[in-house]
Amino acid sequence: MIFYRQESTCVYGKDKEKYLEKTNRPHIAEELAGMSNEQFLTKIKLMIDGKVTNAAMLLLGNPDYDYFFSTPPTLMWRLYGADGANKDYEIFYIPFISVVDKAVAKIRNLTYRYMPNQRTLFPMETKQYDMWMLRELLNNCIAHANHQIGGRIYLNEFEDRITITNPGDFLPERVERVLQPGYSPPFYKNQLLAMSMVNFNMIDTQSSGIQKVYRIQRDKYFPMPDYDLTSGTQVNVTVYGKSLNEAYMHILYDHPELPLETVFLLDRVQKGLEVSKEAADFLRKQKMIEGRYPKIYPSAAVSQITDEEAKYIRNKAFDDQYYKDLIVSYLKTYRSASKAQIRELLWNKLPDVLTDKQKEYKIGNLLASLRRNNIVTTEGINQQKMKWIMKD
C-alpha cells in the first residue's frame, strides 16, 4: 500500500454522491454534510493517519499528480474496423470513479435483429451490449488489476465483439467456479480498493457480478463471455454482440430453465472448444449435441418444429394493423421508401396461401389505407421513382 501526504492530490464531488447512492440513509446524508473532505476520506478509510492511500489516488486522484504512481494508471478505448485496422482511440486517466462511464459512452452499441426461434415471424431487437454488463466488467478490471506492475486496461471494440484486458490474474483461476451457485471469492487482491469501490456503488461484495454478466448473455441467447487466462500476467475477456450458432440460440430459447453451468458447456461446443467426455455425455443425454466425440456440435433437432407447425406459420395471416405498423416503423427509421422496398419488407411475411398477384393487391390496399388516414403520403410524380413518406 502506498501512502501520499497531500490531500490536494484528490478531487471531490462524485465521491460523496456515489457513497450516498450506495448507503441510501438520510442520517448519513446529514452526517456527511458537516464533514470536511479529509474527514470523509478518513471515514471510508481512504485516508489513514492523515495520509492519502493508493486506492484514494486511483479512484479520486487528481490527474496532475499521477506521477506518484510508478506507472500512471490509464484506461484506453480502441475502435477496430472490419479489416482489423485501428479507426479511433482515446485514453482516460484518473480519477477512475468516473472513467468507466466515459469509456462505455464511446461504444457504438448498435441495434441487432435476429430470430431466436423458428416459431415466429417477428424478429427480436436488442442492443448489442448491455451497458450494466460493460460497466461491471470494467469495474472488475479496476478492482482486480495488479496496479503495482503497471500496465493499462484496454477496452477494444470490434464490429461483433468487445474485448477487455487488464494486468494481473484471475483469482478463481477458472471461470467455471464463479458460475457455481454459492460461490465466494477467497480474497480480493486490492482489498481496500475493492471495499472503496463497494462504498461508491461501483461493485458489490456478493460475487454475483460475473454470474449476472453470463445471465444477461444467456437471456439474449448470445454466446457466453470468453475468459483468456493463458498469459499469466493479464486477464482478457471477450463479450459478443451477436449470435454465432442458430441451433445454440434455439436451444436457449426453448429451454430458459437451463442453469449457467449447462449453458457454459453448450457454448463451448458451439465455439468448437474442448469439453470433457463426461460433459459431452451429459449434453448428449439432454439431446443438446450431435456428432462423434470430440467433433460435436449443438443439435438442431432439439428445437426443430414439425412440418405442420411450419406450414401453419407460413400460412398464418396477421391482421392489417401488423403490416401497417411495419410500414410506419420502416418509414420512421429510413424516412422514405419506394414501392419495391415496401414490397420487399412485407412479401415474405404475407401468407404463403396468397398468390403473387394477391400479395401485390394486399400491399396496395395497405398503402392506400394509410394514405386515406393521413398517416403516409407520396412525393414525386414519376411512378417509377415515387417515394412513400410519413405525413407531416
C-alpha positions as CSV (number, residue, x, y, z in Angstrom):
1,M,0.0,0.0,0.0
2,I,1.4,3.4,-1.0
3,F,0.5,6.5,1.1
4,Y,0.6,10.1,-0.1
5,R,0.7,13.0,2.3
6,Q,-1.0,15.6,0.2
7,E,-4.8,15.8,0.5
8,S,-4.8,18.1,-2.6
9,T,-3.9,15.1,-4.7
10,C,-7.5,14.0,-4.5
11,V,-10.5,15.6,-6.2
12,Y,-14.0,15.6,-4.8
13,G,-17.6,15.8,-5.8
14,K,-18.8,12.5,-7.3
15,D,-17.3,10.5,-4.3
16,K,-19.9,11.7,-1.8
17,E,-22.7,11.4,-4.3
18,K,-21.8,7.8,-5.1
19,Y,-21.4,7.0,-1.4
20,L,-24.9,8.4,-0.6
21,E,-26.3,6.5,-3.5
22,K,-24.9,3.3,-2.1
23,T,-25.9,3.8,1.6
24,N,-29.3,5.4,0.9
25,R,-29.7,6.6,4.5
26,P,-31.0,10.1,5.4
27,H,-29.0,10.3,8.6
28,I,-25.7,9.5,6.7
29,A,-26.5,12.3,4.3
30,E,-26.8,14.7,7.3
31,E,-23.6,13.4,8.7
32,L,-21.6,13.9,5.5
33,A,-23.0,17.4,5.0
34,G,-21.0,18.5,8.0
35,M,-17.8,16.7,7.1
36,S,-14.6,18.1,5.6
37,N,-13.1,16.2,2.7
38,E,-10.4,14.9,5.0
39,Q,-12.9,13.6,7.5
40,F,-14.9,11.9,4.8
41,L,-11.9,10.1,3.3
42,T,-10.9,9.1,6.8
43,K,-14.4,7.7,7.5
44,I,-14.2,5.4,4.4
45,K,-10.5,4.5,5.1
46,L,-9.1,6.2,2.0
47,M,-7.0,8.4,4.3
48,I,-5.1,6.6,7.1
49,D,-3.2,8.6,9.7
50,G,-3.8,11.7,7.7
51,K,-2.2,10.3,4.5
52,V,-4.0,9.6,1.2
53,T,-3.9,6.0,0.2
54,N,-3.0,4.5,-3.2
55,A,-6.7,3.4,-3.5
56,A,-7.8,7.0,-3.0
57,M,-5.4,8.2,-5.7
58,L,-6.7,5.6,-8.1
59,L,-10.4,6.3,-7.6
60,L,-10.4,10.0,-6.7
61,G,-6.9,11.2,-7.6
62,N,-6.1,14.5,-9.4
63,P,-4.6,13.5,-12.8
64,D,-2.0,16.3,-12.3
65,Y,-0.4,14.1,-9.6
66,D,-0.5,10.7,-11.4
67,Y,3.3,10.8,-11.4
68,F,3.1,9.5,-7.8
69,F,2.5,6.1,-9.4
70,S,5.5,4.3,-10.9
71,T,3.3,3.8,-14.0
72,P,0.3,6.2,-14.3
73,P,-2.9,4.1,-14.4
74,T,-4.9,4.6,-17.6
75,L,-7.8,3.0,-19.5
76,M,-7.7,3.0,-23.3
77,W,-10.6,2.6,-25.6
78,R,-9.8,1.4,-29.2
79,L,-12.2,1.0,-32.2
80,Y,-11.3,-1.5,-34.9
81,G,-12.8,-1.8,-38.3
82,A,-13.8,-5.0,-40.2
83,D,-10.3,-5.1,-41.7
84,G,-8.7,-5.1,-38.2
85,A,-7.3,-1.6,-38.6
86,N,-7.5,0.8,-35.7
87,K,-10.0,3.5,-36.6
88,D,-10.1,5.6,-33.4
89,Y,-8.9,5.6,-29.8
90,E,-9.0,7.6,-26.5
91,I,-7.0,7.4,-23.3
92,F,-8.7,8.0,-20.0
93,Y,-6.8,9.0,-16.8
94,I,-7.6,9.0,-13.1
95,P,-9.9,9.5,-11.2
96,F,-11.3,6.1,-12.0
97,I,-14.6,6.8,-10.2
98,S,-15.8,8.4,-13.4
99,V,-13.7,6.9,-16.1
100,V,-15.8,3.8,-16.7
101,D,-18.9,5.8,-17.7
102,K,-16.8,7.9,-20.1
103,A,-15.2,4.9,-21.7
104,V,-18.5,3.0,-22.1
105,A,-20.1,6.0,-23.7
106,K,-17.7,5.6,-26.6
107,I,-19.2,2.2,-27.5
108,R,-21.4,2.4,-30.6
109,N,-23.8,-0.3,-29.3
110,L,-25.9,-0.8,-32.5
111,T,-29.3,-2.5,-32.6
112,Y,-29.1,-6.2,-33.5
113,R,-32.0,-8.0,-35.1
114,Y,-32.4,-11.8,-35.1
115,M,-34.8,-14.7,-35.0
116,P,-34.3,-16.5,-31.7
117,N,-36.6,-19.4,-32.6
118,Q,-38.4,-21.0,-35.6
119,R,-42.0,-20.4,-34.4
120,T,-42.4,-16.7,-35.1
121,L,-42.3,-14.2,-37.9
122,F,-41.4,-11.4,-35.5
123,P,-37.6,-10.6,-35.3
124,M,-36.2,-9.8,-31.9
125,E,-34.4,-6.5,-31.4
126,T,-31.8,-5.8,-28.8
127,K,-28.7,-3.6,-28.3
128,Q,-25.5,-5.5,-29.0
129,Y,-24.3,-4.9,-25.4
130,D,-25.9,-4.4,-22.0
131,M,-24.4,-1.2,-20.5
132,W,-24.6,-2.6,-17.0
133,M,-22.6,-5.6,-18.1
134,L,-19.8,-3.5,-19.7
135,R,-19.6,-1.3,-16.6
136,E,-19.4,-4.4,-14.3
137,L,-16.6,-5.9,-16.4
138,L,-14.6,-2.7,-16.4
139,N,-15.0,-2.1,-12.7
140,N,-13.9,-5.6,-12.0
141,C,-10.8,-4.9,-14.0
142,I,-10.1,-1.9,-11.9
143,A,-10.7,-3.8,-8.6
144,H,-8.7,-6.9,-9.5
145,A,-5.9,-5.4,-11.6
146,N,-2.3,-5.6,-10.4
147,H,-1.7,-1.9,-10.3
148,Q,1.8,-2.3,-8.9
149,I,3.2,-3.9,-12.0
150,G,1.8,-1.1,-14.2
151,G,0.0,-1.8,-17.4
152,R,-3.1,-0.3,-19.0
153,I,-6.7,-1.5,-19.0
154,Y,-7.9,-1.9,-22.6
155,L,-11.4,-1.7,-24.0
156,N,-11.3,-2.9,-27.6
157,E,-14.4,-2.5,-29.7
158,F,-14.8,-4.6,-32.8
159,E,-17.9,-4.9,-35.1
160,D,-19.3,-8.0,-33.4
161,R,-17.5,-8.2,-30.0
162,I,-15.7,-6.3,-27.3
163,T,-12.5,-7.4,-25.5
164,I,-11.4,-6.1,-22.2
165,T,-7.9,-6.7,-20.9
166,N,-6.3,-5.8,-17.6
167,P,-2.9,-6.6,-16.0
168,G,-3.0,-9.2,-13.3
169,D,-4.6,-12.6,-12.9
170,F,-8.0,-14.2,-12.3
171,L,-8.3,-15.1,-8.6
172,P,-10.6,-18.1,-9.1
173,E,-8.2,-19.4,-11.8
174,R,-11.2,-20.9,-13.7
175,V,-14.4,-19.1,-14.6
176,E,-16.4,-22.3,-14.1
177,R,-16.0,-21.9,-10.4
178,V,-17.6,-18.4,-10.4
179,L,-20.7,-19.8,-12.1
180,Q,-21.4,-22.3,-9.4
181,P,-24.2,-21.5,-7.0
182,G,-23.0,-20.1,-3.7
183,Y,-19.5,-19.2,-5.0
184,S,-17.5,-16.8,-2.8
185,P,-14.0,-15.5,-3.7
186,P,-11.1,-16.4,-1.4
187,F,-10.0,-12.7,-1.2
188,Y,-9.6,-9.5,-3.1
189,K,-6.1,-8.7,-4.4
190,N,-6.7,-5.0,-3.6
191,Q,-8.9,-5.3,-0.5
192,L,-9.1,-1.6,0.4
193,L,-9.6,-0.6,-3.3
194,A,-12.4,-3.2,-3.6
195,M,-14.1,-2.1,-0.4
196,S,-13.9,1.5,-1.5
197,M,-15.5,0.6,-4.8
198,V,-18.3,-1.1,-2.9
199,N,-18.8,2.1,-0.9
200,F,-19.0,4.1,-4.2
201,N,-21.6,1.6,-5.6
202,M,-19.2,0.6,-8.4
203,I,-19.1,-3.2,-7.5
204,D,-20.6,-5.4,-4.8
205,T,-19.0,-8.0,-2.5
206,Q,-21.5,-10.8,-3.2
207,S,-19.5,-12.1,-6.2
208,S,-22.7,-12.1,-8.3
209,G,-21.5,-9.7,-10.9
210,I,-19.9,-12.2,-13.3
211,Q,-22.8,-14.6,-12.9
212,K,-25.1,-11.7,-13.8
213,V,-23.0,-11.0,-16.9
214,Y,-23.4,-14.6,-18.0
215,R,-27.2,-14.5,-17.3
216,I,-27.5,-11.3,-19.4
217,Q,-25.9,-13.0,-22.4
218,R,-27.9,-16.2,-21.8
219,D,-31.2,-14.3,-21.7
220,K,-30.4,-12.6,-25.0
221,Y,-29.5,-16.1,-26.5
222,F,-26.0,-14.7,-27.2
223,P,-22.7,-16.6,-26.7
224,M,-21.2,-16.7,-23.2
225,P,-18.2,-14.4,-22.5
226,D,-14.8,-15.9,-23.1
227,Y,-12.0,-15.5,-20.5
228,D,-8.5,-16.0,-21.7
229,L,-6.2,-16.6,-18.7
230,T,-3.3,-18.2,-20.5
231,S,-0.7,-15.4,-20.3
232,G,-0.4,-15.5,-16.5
233,T,0.1,-11.7,-16.4
234,Q,-3.2,-10.4,-17.7
235,V,-6.8,-11.3,-17.9
236,N,-8.7,-11.0,-21.2
237,V,-12.5,-11.3,-21.5
238,T,-14.5,-11.2,-24.8
239,V,-18.2,-10.4,-24.9
240,Y,-20.2,-11.0,-28.1
241,G,-22.7,-8.6,-29.7
242,K,-24.3,-11.1,-32.0
243,S,-25.3,-14.8,-32.2
244,L,-22.9,-17.4,-33.6
245,N,-24.9,-20.5,-34.0
246,E,-28.7,-20.9,-34.7
247,A,-29.0,-24.3,-33.0
248,Y,-27.5,-22.9,-29.8
249,M,-29.8,-19.9,-29.9
250,H,-32.9,-22.0,-30.4
251,I,-31.9,-24.4,-27.6
252,L,-31.6,-21.5,-25.2
253,Y,-34.9,-20.0,-26.4
254,D,-36.8,-23.3,-25.9
255,H,-35.1,-24.1,-22.5
256,P,-34.9,-20.9,-20.5
257,E,-34.6,-23.0,-17.3
258,L,-31.1,-24.2,-18.2
259,P,-28.5,-23.4,-15.4
260,L,-25.5,-21.4,-16.3
261,E,-23.2,-24.3,-15.9
262,T,-25.0,-26.2,-18.7
263,V,-25.2,-23.1,-21.0
264,F,-21.4,-22.6,-20.4
265,L,-20.7,-26.2,-21.7
266,L,-23.1,-25.8,-24.6
267,D,-21.4,-22.5,-25.5
268,R,-18.0,-24.2,-25.6
269,V,-19.4,-26.8,-28.0
270,Q,-20.8,-24.1,-30.4
271,K,-17.4,-22.4,-30.4
272,G,-15.5,-25.7,-31.1
273,L,-13.7,-25.5,-27.7
274,E,-12.7,-28.6,-25.8
275,V,-15.2,-30.1,-23.3
276,S,-14.6,-33.3,-21.2
277,K,-16.0,-36.6,-22.3
278,E,-18.2,-36.5,-19.2
279,A,-19.6,-33.1,-20.1
280,A,-20.3,-34.3,-23.7
281,D,-22.1,-37.3,-22.4
282,F,-24.2,-35.1,-20.2
283,L,-25.2,-32.8,-23.0
284,R,-25.9,-35.8,-25.3
285,K,-28.2,-37.3,-22.7
286,Q,-30.1,-34.0,-22.8
287,K,-30.2,-34.3,-26.6
288,M,-28.4,-30.9,-27.0
289,I,-25.5,-32.1,-29.1
290,E,-24.8,-34.3,-32.1
291,G,-21.7,-35.8,-33.6
292,R,-19.0,-38.2,-32.5
293,Y,-16.8,-37.0,-29.7
294,P,-14.7,-34.9,-29.8
295,K,-16.2,-33.5,-33.0
296,I,-19.6,-32.5,-31.6
297,Y,-21.9,-29.6,-32.2
298,P,-25.2,-28.2,-30.9
299,S,-28.2,-30.2,-32.0
300,A,-30.8,-28.6,-34.2
301,A,-33.2,-31.4,-33.6
302,V,-33.8,-30.3,-30.0
303,S,-35.6,-27.2,-31.2
304,Q,-36.9,-28.3,-34.6
305,I,-40.6,-27.7,-35.3
306,T,-42.8,-30.1,-37.1
307,D,-43.8,-29.7,-40.7
308,E,-47.4,-29.0,-39.6
309,E,-46.2,-26.1,-37.3
310,A,-44.1,-24.7,-40.0
311,K,-46.9,-24.8,-42.5
312,Y,-49.2,-23.1,-40.1
313,I,-46.7,-20.3,-39.5
314,R,-46.2,-19.7,-43.2
315,N,-49.9,-19.6,-43.9
316,K,-50.9,-17.6,-40.8
317,A,-52.5,-14.2,-41.8
318,F,-51.9,-11.4,-39.4
319,D,-54.4,-8.5,-39.1
320,D,-53.8,-5.5,-41.3
321,Q,-52.6,-3.4,-38.4
322,Y,-49.5,-5.6,-38.1
323,Y,-48.4,-4.9,-41.7
324,K,-49.3,-1.2,-41.3
325,D,-47.1,-0.9,-38.2
326,L,-44.2,-2.5,-40.1
327,I,-44.6,0.1,-42.9
328,V,-44.8,3.0,-40.5
329,S,-41.8,1.8,-38.5
330,Y,-39.8,1.4,-41.7
331,L,-40.6,5.0,-42.8
332,K,-39.8,6.5,-39.4
333,T,-36.5,4.7,-39.5
334,Y,-35.5,5.4,-43.1
335,R,-37.7,8.5,-43.8
336,S,-38.8,7.2,-47.2
337,A,-39.3,4.0,-49.2
338,S,-40.1,3.0,-52.8
339,K,-42.9,0.6,-53.6
340,A,-40.3,-2.0,-54.3
341,Q,-38.7,-1.5,-50.8
342,I,-42.1,-1.8,-49.1
343,R,-42.8,-4.9,-51.2
344,E,-39.5,-6.4,-50.0
345,L,-40.4,-5.6,-46.4
346,L,-43.7,-7.3,-46.4
347,W,-43.5,-10.1,-49.1
348,N,-42.2,-13.0,-47.0
349,K,-44.4,-12.0,-44.1
350,L,-47.6,-12.4,-46.1
351,P,-49.3,-15.8,-46.0
352,D,-48.0,-18.4,-48.5
353,V,-51.5,-19.2,-49.5
354,L,-51.7,-15.9,-51.3
355,T,-50.7,-15.8,-55.0
356,D,-48.1,-13.2,-56.1
357,K,-51.0,-11.1,-57.6
358,Q,-52.9,-11.3,-54.3
359,K,-49.9,-10.1,-52.4
360,E,-49.4,-7.2,-54.7
361,Y,-53.1,-6.3,-54.3
362,K,-52.8,-6.6,-50.5
363,I,-49.7,-4.3,-50.3
364,G,-51.5,-1.7,-52.5
365,N,-54.6,-1.8,-50.2
366,L,-52.4,-1.3,-47.1
367,L,-50.7,1.8,-48.5
368,A,-54.0,3.2,-49.7
369,S,-55.5,2.8,-46.3
370,L,-52.5,4.5,-44.6
371,R,-52.8,7.4,-47.1
372,R,-56.6,7.8,-46.5
373,N,-56.0,8.1,-42.8
374,N,-53.4,10.8,-43.4
375,I,-50.6,8.7,-42.0
376,V,-48.4,8.5,-45.1
377,T,-48.3,10.2,-48.4
378,T,-46.2,10.2,-51.6
379,E,-43.6,12.5,-53.1
380,G,-42.7,12.7,-56.7
381,I,-44.8,12.4,-59.9
382,N,-42.9,9.7,-61.7
383,Q,-44.5,6.3,-60.7
384,Q,-41.1,4.6,-61.1
385,K,-39.3,7.0,-58.7
386,M,-42.2,7.9,-56.4
387,K,-41.4,7.6,-52.6
388,W,-43.7,6.9,-49.7
389,I,-43.1,9.2,-46.7
390,M,-44.7,9.9,-43.3
391,K,-47.4,12.7,-43.4
392,D,-46.3,15.8,-41.5
